[in-house]
Amino acid sequence: MDSDRRFVITLSCPDTTGIVARIAGFLADAGGWIVEAGYYSDPGTGWFFTRQVVRADSLPFDADELRTRFAAVATDLGSNTSWTVTDTAVAKRMVLLVTTEAHCLHDLLGRVATRELPVQLDAVIGNHEALGDIVRAHGVPFHHVDFPLPGNGPRQVAREKAFDELRGLVDQHDPDAIVLARFMQILPAELCAVWRGRALNIHHSFLPSFVGARPYHQAYARGVKLIGATCHYVTHDLDAGPIIEQDVIRVDHGDTAADMVRRGRDIERLVLARGLRWHLEDRVLVHGNKTVVFR
């Protein structure tokens, strides 16, 4: 068995004594060699979180058997326990959603091509043809779905059909990550629910400031001295999902709105790449509208 192969266990549950001992004892009894472990107890919610990484070659069974055996541990910790077991030998899958903004797409295509991100990019879907040639040049399938402008009557019906087509294209890959890389379309509540915990968005502001459209122009009008970007999970509340990662860059009175847009793109690339990596490595545990990130 590959000595670099890992099994990753994540777990969250109401906090109490003995959780760490129960998990560690289970792994020790099986011969598990823990190479990374993170713990967090949230005093505000009384909730416990952990992420454990185990050498796969230290266990006498595979990931499926580990899940079966670990289910007993989770059951002992209570019915509110949430947990996962993943195998690093099984490639995570990703679909990107884009429009005409290319900077985040370029960055992610490069990171995938150089195997910097632990993911298989199955497809890119755009509501314009503009980025199709870039995607195809990387050997990745590109699909165009036309989204009419919001409106009532026939226009609304056409948008609903477009989202149905989008869902079909995405769901056929059963991706672990659906990344809105400046997609600039508001997902309907049904899709937010179906893709809950898998759909990530990059918003070009330091949320919760300047939600919605044209945040850099909002920031310019307000005269801020810092602009930022936020990677978050998508929910039906616009730009209000659990935050995975954020960063900022300083601006001053001499910067125009166009300057902020240009400089902000650098932050967007980095924040999205970091947040996506942590998601793919099972480092992000969601509880309510907050996250615990074991970096």
C-alpha positions in Angstrom: 0.0 0.0 0.0 1.2 3.5 -0.8 2.9 5.0 2.3 1.6 8.5 1.3 -2.0 7.3 1.3 -4.1 8.7 4.1 -7.6 8.2 5.6 -9.1 11.4 6.9 -11.7 11.3 9.7 -13.7 14.4 10.6 -16.2 14.5 13.4 -18.4 17.0 15.3 -20.7 16.5 18.2 -21.9 18.0 21.5 -18.8 18.3 23.7 -18.3 16.0 26.6 -15.5 14.3 28.4 -13.8 11.2 26.8 -14.3 12.0 23.1 -10.6 12.2 22.3 -9.9 9.1 24.3 -12.7 7.2 22.5 -11.4 8.1 19.0 -7.7 7.6 19.9 -8.4 4.3 21.6 -10.4 3.1 18.6 -7.5 3.9 16.2 -4.8 2.6 18.5 -6.6 -0.7 18.9 -6.7 -1.0 15.1 -3.0 -0.1 14.8 -3.8 3.3 13.3 -0.8 5.6 12.9 -2.1 9.2 13.4 0.0 11.7 11.4 -2.2 14.8 12.0 -4.8 15.7 14.5 -6.8 18.8 15.2 -9.3 19.5 17.9 -11.5 22.4 18.8 -14.1 22.9 21.5 -16.4 25.8 21.0 -17.4 27.3 24.3 -20.2 29.3 22.8 -22.1 26.4 21.3 -20.8 23.6 23.5 -19.7 21.7 20.3 -16.6 19.6 19.7 -14.8 19.3 16.4 -11.9 17.1 15.3 -10.0 16.1 12.1 -7.7 13.0 12.3 -5.4 11.9 9.5 -4.2 8.2 9.6 -1.7 6.4 7.5 -3.7 4.0 5.4 -0.9 1.4 5.4 -1.1 1.2 9.2 -4.5 -0.3 9.2 -5.4 -3.9 8.3 -8.5 -2.9 6.4 -9.7 -0.5 3.7 -11.6 2.8 3.9 -15.0 1.1 3.6 -14.3 -1.2 6.6 -13.0 1.9 8.5 -16.3 3.6 7.9 -18.2 0.6 9.1 -16.2 0.3 12.3 -16.0 4.0 13.0 -19.8 4.2 12.8 -19.9 2.4 16.1 -17.7 5.1 17.6 -20.0 7.9 16.3 -23.1 6.1 17.6 -21.5 6.0 21.1 -21.0 9.8 20.9 -24.7 10.4 20.4 -27.3 10.9 17.7 -26.2 14.4 16.9 -22.7 13.3 15.8 -21.7 14.2 12.3 -18.7 12.5 10.7 -16.9 11.5 7.5 -14.1 9.2 6.5 -12.4 9.9 3.2 -9.5 8.2 1.3 -6.8 10.4 -0.3 -6.4 7.7 -2.9 -9.9 8.5 -4.3 -9.6 11.7 -6.3 -12.0 14.5 -5.4 -14.1 15.8 -8.3 -14.8 19.4 -9.2 -17.0 21.4 -11.6 -16.4 25.1 -12.2 -19.1 27.7 -13.0 -17.9 30.8 -14.8 -19.1 33.8 -16.8 -16.7 36.3 -18.6 -14.3 37.1 -15.8 -11.2 34.9 -16.4 -8.8 35.6 -13.5 -10.1 32.9 -11.1 -10.5 30.4 -13.9 -7.0 30.9 -15.2 -5.6 30.5 -11.6 -7.5 27.3 -10.9 -6.8 25.8 -14.3 -3.1 26.3 -13.6 -3.2 24.8 -10.2 -5.1 21.8 -11.5 -2.6 21.3 -14.4 0.4 21.4 -12.0 -1.4 19.1 -9.5 -1.2 21.7 -6.9 -4.8 21.1 -6.0 -5.9 17.5 -5.1 -8.8 17.4 -7.5 -10.0 16.1 -10.8 -11.6 18.9 -12.9 -14.5 17.2 -14.8 -16.1 20.2 -16.5 -16.4 24.0 -16.7 -19.8 25.5 -17.4 -20.3 29.1 -18.5 -23.2 31.3 -19.2 -21.1 32.9 -22.0 -18.9 31.3 -24.6 -16.1 33.7 -23.9 -14.0 31.4 -21.8 -14.6 28.2 -23.8 -11.4 28.3 -25.8 -9.3 28.7 -22.6 -10.9 25.7 -21.0 -10.7 23.5 -24.0 -7.0 24.4 -24.4 -6.5 22.7 -21.0 -8.3 19.5 -22.2 -11.3 20.2 -20.0 -14.9 19.9 -21.4 -16.7 23.3 -21.6 -20.5 23.6 -21.7 -22.4 26.8 -22.5 -25.8 27.4 -20.8 -27.5 30.6 -21.8 -29.1 32.5 -18.9 -31.7 35.2 -19.9 -31.7 38.3 -17.8 -34.0 38.1 -14.8 -37.7 39.0 -15.5 -41.2 37.7 -15.3 -43.3 35.5 -17.6 -41.4 33.8 -20.4 -38.1 35.2 -19.3 -38.5 33.6 -15.8 -39.5 30.3 -17.4 -36.4 30.4 -19.6 -34.2 31.0 -16.5 -35.7 28.1 -14.7 -35.0 25.9 -17.7 -31.4 27.2 -17.7 -30.9 26.3 -14.1 -32.4 22.8 -14.7 -29.9 22.3 -17.6 -27.1 23.5 -15.3 -28.1 21.1 -12.6 -28.1 18.2 -15.0 -24.7 19.0 -16.3 -23.2 19.3 -12.8 -25.0 16.4 -11.2 -23.8 13.9 -13.8 -20.3 14.3 -12.4 -21.4 14.0 -8.7 -18.7 16.5 -7.8 -17.2 17.1 -4.3 -16.8 20.8 -5.2 -18.9 23.1 -7.3 -17.0 26.3 -7.6 -18.7 29.6 -8.6 -15.5 31.2 -10.0 -17.1 34.6 -10.5 -20.3 32.9 -12.0 -22.3 36.0 -11.1 -25.6 34.2 -11.2 -27.8 33.8 -8.0 -28.5 30.1 -7.5 -32.2 29.3 -6.7 -32.9 28.0 -3.3 -33.5 24.4 -4.5 -30.0 24.2 -6.0 -28.5 25.8 -2.8 -30.1 23.0 -0.8 -29.1 20.2 -3.2 -25.5 21.4 -3.4 -25.3 22.4 0.3 -21.7 22.0 1.6 -20.3 21.4 -1.9 -21.0 24.8 -3.6 -18.3 27.4 -3.0 -18.4 31.0 -4.1 -15.7 33.7 -4.3 -17.2 37.1 -3.4 -15.1 40.2 -4.2 -15.5 41.9 -0.8 -14.6 41.3 2.8 -18.0 40.0 3.9 -20.3 40.9 5.5 -19.5 44.3 4.0 -20.7 45.2 0.5 -22.8 42.2 -0.4 -24.4 41.9 -3.9 -23.3 43.5 -7.1 -20.4 45.9 -7.8 -18.8 45.6 -4.3 -15.6 47.4 -5.4 -17.6 50.4 -6.6 -19.5 50.3 -3.3 -16.2 50.3 -1.4 -14.9 53.2 -3.5 -18.0 55.2 -2.8 -17.5 54.6 0.9 -13.9 55.5 0.9 -12.6 52.4 2.5 -8.9 51.8 3.2 -9.0 48.0 2.9 -10.7 45.8 0.3 -10.9 42.1 0.4 -12.3 38.8 -0.9 -14.3 36.0 0.8 -14.6 32.3 -0.1 -17.8 30.9 1.4 -20.3 28.1 1.0 -23.4 29.0 -1.0 -26.8 29.3 0.7 -30.1 30.7 -0.3 -29.2 33.9 1.7 -27.2 36.0 -0.8 -23.4 36.2 0.1 -24.3 35.0 3.6 -23.1 31.4 3.7 -20.5 30.0 6.1 -17.2 31.7 5.5 -14.2 29.5 4.7 -11.4 32.0 4.0 -10.9 35.8 3.7 -8.1 38.2 3.0 -7.6 41.9 2.4 -5.3 44.4 0.7 -4.7 48.1 1.5 -6.0 50.8 -0.8 -5.9 54.6 -0.4 -7.6 57.8 -1.5 -5.8 57.8 -4.8 -7.1 54.5 -6.0 -10.0 54.6 -8.4 -12.8 52.0 -8.5 -11.0 50.4 -11.5 -7.8 50.2 -9.5 -9.7 48.4 -6.7 -11.1 45.9 -9.2 -7.6 45.2 -10.6 -5.9 44.9 -7.3 -8.8 42.9 -5.8 -8.4 40.2 -8.4 -5.1 39.1 -6.9 -6.8 38.6 -3.5 -9.7 36.8 -5.1 -7.4 34.2 -6.7 -5.5 33.5 -3.5 -8.6 33.4 -1.2 -10.5 31.0 -3.6 -7.5 28.7 -4.0 -6.9 28.5 -0.3 -10.6 28.0 0.6 -11.0 25.4 -2.1 -7.9 23.4 -1.0 -9.1 23.3 2.6 -12.5 22.1 1.4 -10.9 19.4 -0.8 -8.7 18.3 2.1 -11.7 17.9 4.5 -10.3 20.7 6.7 -13.6 22.6 6.9 -16.3 21.6 9.3 -19.5 23.6 9.2 -21.7 24.2 12.2 -24.7 26.5 11.7 -23.5 29.5 9.8 -19.9 29.2 11.0 -16.9 27.1 10.1 -14.0 25.4 11.9 -11.0 25.2 9.6 -8.1 23.0 10.6 -5.4 24.6 8.5 
